[in-house]
Amino acid sequence: MGNFLVVGFQQTGYLPVRLALASLVWAIFGSVMDDILIESWLDMLQPSDRRVIEDALQSVNSDKRDLVIDILDTFGISSMPTTANIRTLCICVSTLQTWPWYTMLHFHSCRWPSTD
């Protein structure tokens, strides 16, 4: 974590004023629960997108499926979201978006759900 701050300061000339909770938890404990990962990613989204994803985590219904697809597509996810796989998709996106150094260490654990 300290190296991340030093490199960031050297490259940009300032320290980040807001860090994702997932980053801090990982730096302190060495692992992060999925709920914290998802919450950190949701904090990065626009409020309207956040509401859509929060609703989808409860149930992906057909009237909002296109919105969910558009949001996930923004992050490179091409799998069809369903109620069964939306949480896994969100965990993968949040892992990839919230903190890149964790991604480099743990990318192999992020398995994309099948589109069947």
Backbone bond lengths (Angstrom), bond angles and torsions (degrees), N, CA, C in turn:
res aa  C-N    CA-C-N  psi(-1)  N-CA   C-N-CA  omega(-1)  CA-C   N-CA-C  phi
1 M - - - 1.437 - - 1.522 110.30 -
2 G 1.311 116.22 -42.91 1.459 120.20 179.02 1.512 111.75 -62.24
3 N 1.340 115.96 -40.70 1.463 120.11 178.15 1.524 110.55 -62.60
4 F 1.316 116.91 -40.04 1.459 122.05 177.83 1.527 110.33 -58.90
5 L 1.326 117.11 -45.18 1.457 121.05 179.86 1.520 111.80 -66.12
6 V 1.330 116.97 -41.83 1.467 120.99 -179.97 1.525 110.40 -64.13
7 V 1.327 117.31 -48.78 1.463 120.73 -179.78 1.526 110.17 -62.35
8 G 1.329 117.17 -43.26 1.459 120.70 177.67 1.519 111.82 -59.62
9 F 1.321 116.64 -41.85 1.458 120.70 179.26 1.524 110.75 -66.22
10 Q 1.327 116.68 -42.72 1.457 120.12 -179.91 1.520 111.84 -64.10
11 Q 1.321 117.42 -37.82 1.457 120.88 -177.30 1.524 112.96 -78.88
12 T 1.325 117.73 -35.35 1.463 120.02 -173.72 1.518 114.21 -110.97
13 G 1.324 117.34 -20.93 1.449 120.58 -179.27 1.513 114.49 87.49
14 Y 1.323 118.18 4.65 1.456 120.72 176.27 1.522 110.14 -148.00
15 L 1.326 115.17 159.56 1.455 121.11 178.22 1.521 109.21 -91.06
16 P 1.327 116.93 146.13 1.465 118.19 177.51 1.522 110.12 -63.87
17 V 1.319 116.17 139.38 1.457 119.30 -179.90 1.517 111.73 -92.79
18 R 1.324 116.30 -13.00 1.461 119.82 179.91 1.529 109.14 -141.44
19 L 1.299 115.70 120.95 1.456 121.66 177.08 1.524 108.86 -110.04
20 A 1.309 115.83 146.92 1.459 120.09 176.33 1.523 109.30 -65.80
21 L 1.320 116.16 140.21 1.459 120.82 178.17 1.527 110.64 -55.90
22 A 1.335 116.92 -38.27 1.463 120.68 179.60 1.523 111.03 -59.27
23 S 1.328 117.49 -37.45 1.470 121.11 179.19 1.522 111.12 -64.11
24 L 1.310 115.88 -44.21 1.463 119.53 -179.37 1.524 111.66 -68.20
25 V 1.320 116.65 -42.35 1.464 120.26 179.16 1.523 110.03 -61.87
26 W 1.326 116.88 -43.97 1.461 119.81 179.37 1.522 111.46 -63.72
27 A 1.338 116.73 -40.54 1.463 120.20 -179.87 1.524 111.68 -63.93
28 I 1.314 116.63 -36.13 1.472 120.34 -177.46 1.523 111.93 -83.14
29 F 1.333 117.31 -45.32 1.465 120.95 -171.45 1.522 114.61 -105.93
30 G 1.335 118.13 -15.20 1.459 121.16 179.10 1.521 114.44 83.20
31 S 1.309 117.56 1.02 1.465 121.71 175.90 1.530 108.16 -156.34
32 V 1.317 114.91 162.77 1.466 120.23 -177.55 1.525 108.96 -137.41
33 M 1.331 115.97 135.49 1.459 119.64 175.66 1.527 108.93 -71.48
34 D 1.321 115.61 150.07 1.459 121.11 -178.24 1.522 112.66 -57.62
35 D 1.321 117.64 -37.53 1.463 120.41 -179.18 1.531 111.77 -62.70
36 I 1.319 116.81 -38.35 1.466 120.63 178.25 1.519 110.11 -69.31
37 L 1.329 116.59 -39.93 1.463 120.62 176.02 1.522 111.23 -57.50
38 I 1.308 116.18 -50.89 1.461 120.86 -178.52 1.524 110.52 -62.77
39 E 1.312 117.36 -43.79 1.464 120.68 -179.43 1.527 111.26 -62.52
40 S 1.317 117.77 -39.28 1.466 120.92 177.87 1.525 110.88 -64.02
41 W 1.330 116.20 -40.23 1.465 119.59 177.74 1.530 110.62 -67.22
42 L 1.324 116.56 -43.55 1.462 119.80 179.08 1.524 111.86 -59.51
43 D 1.332 116.71 -34.13 1.461 120.80 177.83 1.526 112.34 -63.57
44 M 1.338 116.66 -23.66 1.460 121.33 -179.45 1.530 112.28 -82.97
45 L 1.319 117.41 -16.67 1.461 121.06 -174.90 1.529 112.03 -82.73
46 Q 1.329 115.01 158.50 1.458 120.71 170.49 1.531 108.12 -62.61
47 P 1.327 118.14 148.46 1.475 120.02 -178.24 1.531 113.86 -53.65
48 S 1.325 117.98 -40.32 1.467 119.79 -179.52 1.526 111.42 -66.78
49 D 1.345 116.83 -40.64 1.465 120.63 177.45 1.525 110.62 -66.99
50 R 1.313 115.59 -38.28 1.467 120.09 179.20 1.532 110.63 -59.79
51 R 1.333 116.84 -45.31 1.470 120.23 179.79 1.528 111.36 -62.01
52 V 1.331 116.10 -40.66 1.469 119.88 179.73 1.524 110.00 -62.09
53 I 1.327 117.26 -46.54 1.472 120.89 -178.56 1.525 110.41 -68.00
54 E 1.321 118.14 -40.52 1.469 120.15 177.97 1.530 110.54 -60.81
55 D 1.333 117.04 -42.03 1.465 120.25 176.31 1.527 110.98 -64.30
56 A 1.318 116.41 -41.06 1.470 120.76 -179.25 1.525 111.35 -64.65
57 L 1.326 117.08 -34.11 1.469 119.69 178.08 1.522 111.55 -63.47
58 Q 1.314 116.67 -24.76 1.460 120.61 175.24 1.527 110.64 -80.85
59 S 1.337 115.99 -44.82 1.460 121.25 -179.63 1.525 108.93 -170.46
60 V 1.316 116.26 127.03 1.459 120.77 177.21 1.521 107.41 -87.35
61 N 1.334 116.11 104.47 1.455 118.74 178.52 1.528 109.83 -102.59
62 S 1.302 115.58 159.94 1.459 121.39 -170.35 1.526 113.23 -64.09
63 D 1.336 118.61 -28.85 1.461 119.00 -177.17 1.530 113.08 -71.79
64 K 1.334 118.56 -23.21 1.467 120.99 178.85 1.523 113.05 -112.80
65 R 1.314 116.83 2.69 1.463 120.08 -177.59 1.536 112.06 -58.08
66 D 1.336 117.19 -40.56 1.466 119.90 -179.44 1.525 111.65 -63.38
67 L 1.330 116.97 -37.94 1.465 119.96 176.73 1.518 111.44 -64.51
68 V 1.327 115.94 -42.87 1.469 120.45 178.80 1.525 109.79 -62.94
69 I 1.331 116.80 -42.82 1.468 120.93 178.76 1.527 110.19 -60.41
70 D 1.319 117.53 -44.46 1.466 121.13 179.73 1.523 111.95 -61.96
71 I 1.323 116.64 -42.80 1.465 120.00 -179.94 1.523 110.40 -65.29
72 L 1.330 116.90 -47.72 1.465 119.91 -179.74 1.521 111.49 -65.22
73 D 1.327 117.27 -35.24 1.461 121.32 178.35 1.532 111.08 -61.82
74 T 1.317 116.73 -32.93 1.467 121.47 176.40 1.528 110.76 -57.88
75 F 1.324 116.29 -30.34 1.458 121.49 -178.27 1.529 112.42 -101.53
76 G 1.336 116.66 14.24 1.456 120.83 174.85 1.514 115.06 83.41
77 I 1.314 117.92 15.45 1.467 121.24 179.29 1.523 108.47 -95.12
78 S 1.320 115.79 121.24 1.464 119.76 -179.14 1.527 112.59 -108.71
79 S 1.320 116.99 0.21 1.464 120.61 178.40 1.520 110.28 -70.85
80 M 1.316 116.12 147.32 1.464 121.76 177.32 1.526 108.80 -75.82
81 P 1.336 118.25 118.57 1.465 119.41 180.00 1.531 111.86 -73.39
82 T 1.306 114.45 134.36 1.463 121.48 174.72 1.525 107.33 -130.43
83 T 1.301 116.60 169.18 1.456 119.98 176.97 1.528 110.34 -60.23
84 A 1.328 116.85 -32.16 1.467 121.44 -178.06 1.529 113.14 -73.97
85 N 1.346 118.22 -31.04 1.466 118.66 -173.57 1.522 114.79 -114.88
86 I 1.327 119.44 -2.21 1.463 120.52 -174.86 1.521 112.29 -61.74
87 R 1.314 118.09 -38.41 1.469 120.38 179.64 1.535 110.52 -64.22
88 T 1.318 117.32 -43.76 1.464 120.84 178.42 1.522 110.91 -62.68
89 L 1.321 117.22 -41.85 1.464 120.65 177.78 1.525 110.96 -62.10
90 C 1.315 116.90 -42.55 1.464 120.96 179.48 1.528 111.66 -66.37
91 I 1.311 117.35 -37.77 1.468 120.49 177.15 1.524 110.40 -63.50
92 C 1.331 116.49 -43.79 1.463 119.82 178.95 1.524 111.09 -63.31
93 V 1.317 117.33 -45.95 1.464 120.29 179.15 1.520 110.36 -62.69
94 S 1.311 117.09 -44.83 1.459 119.64 -177.73 1.520 111.27 -65.59
95 T 1.316 117.49 -35.33 1.465 120.22 176.60 1.524 110.18 -64.06
96 L 1.319 116.29 -43.75 1.455 120.47 -177.75 1.527 112.60 -73.09
97 Q 1.315 118.68 -31.29 1.455 122.08 -174.59 1.518 114.62 -94.43
98 T 1.305 118.38 -29.62 1.456 120.44 -171.13 1.522 112.52 -77.92
99 W 1.325 117.19 -39.69 1.455 118.12 -177.59 1.510 111.15 -157.06
100 P 1.331 115.23 110.07 1.467 121.15 -174.04 1.527 114.73 -63.04
101 W 1.333 119.01 -35.49 1.463 118.40 -177.66 1.519 111.17 -67.36
102 Y 1.325 118.47 -32.34 1.460 121.05 175.98 1.524 109.08 -68.09
103 T 1.302 115.67 -38.18 1.458 120.65 179.10 1.518 110.47 -59.90
104 M 1.328 117.00 -44.67 1.460 120.09 -179.52 1.530 111.23 -61.55
105 L 1.325 116.63 -35.01 1.458 120.30 -178.32 1.523 113.14 -80.42
106 H 1.338 116.96 -30.34 1.452 120.15 -170.23 1.520 114.62 -126.00
107 F 1.321 118.42 18.24 1.462 120.49 -175.85 1.526 111.65 -58.53
108 H 1.323 116.78 -35.07 1.463 119.98 -178.02 1.531 112.58 -61.80
109 S 1.328 117.74 -21.85 1.464 119.69 -178.61 1.529 112.53 -84.01
110 C 1.311 117.17 -7.35 1.465 121.56 -179.11 1.531 108.03 -93.15
111 R 1.303 116.06 98.19 1.461 121.76 -178.51 1.512 109.12 -99.92
112 W 1.327 116.86 123.25 1.452 120.28 178.98 1.518 108.90 -74.37
113 P 1.323 116.70 132.84 1.462 119.75 178.28 1.529 109.90 -64.97
114 S 1.306 115.52 151.18 1.464 119.10 178.33 1.508 109.42 -69.36
115 T 1.326 115.77 156.58 1.464 120.93 -178.88 1.522 111.55 -92.33
116 D 1.330 116.81 9.80 1.470 120.04 -179.69 1.500 111.48 -70.58
